[in-house]
Amino acid sequence: MRMIQKLAAILIPLLFATTAFAQGPGDDKEDKIEALKVGFITKELNLTTAEAEKFWPIYNEMDGKMKELRQDCRKINKELRESEDKMTNDDAKKKLATLFENDQKELDLKKEYSEKFIKIIGEKRTLKLLSLEHEFRRVLLERLKERREGDPHDRKPHGSKP
């Protein structure tokens, strides 16, 4: 039984990853990256099937809330780039307050959801989870860089089909 759980914990992320890359060229890149992230986190946390069933709905809920907060920050940064010279001091003050509020909300979300994760995967793996998103981005960027620096004959022009 334990062997089946370990096998499932390995195969589930691989299924997500292979499904992501099997999609056609017009498919959403974000979905592919999300599938890779699911595989990466599942593997790195060594989630059992039972743990994964409880973990992922909670993680996805948290991730959705975090994305909303980050989207607000990106909107403010875009406004700054587009109209910095037109922005009043009051506008800047309000945007600063919003950025700091969002930072605090992110921290509060991490604390709130860490408590939920601890109940499922324990303290050590919850602590590891907090660094895995950054690790995933680092690994993803390294792989993209390797692809770009790879065989120049293997490159396809932008927008061409594989």
Secondary structure, 3 states (H helix, E strand, C coil): CHHHHHHHHHHHHHHHHHHHHHCCCCCCHHHHHHHHHHHHHHHHHCCCHHHHHHHHHHHHHHHHHHHHHHHHHHHHHHHHHHHHHHCCHHHHHHHHHHHHHHHHHHHHHHHHHHHHHHHHHHHHHHHHHHHHHHHHHHHHHHHHHHHHHCCHHHCCCCCCCC
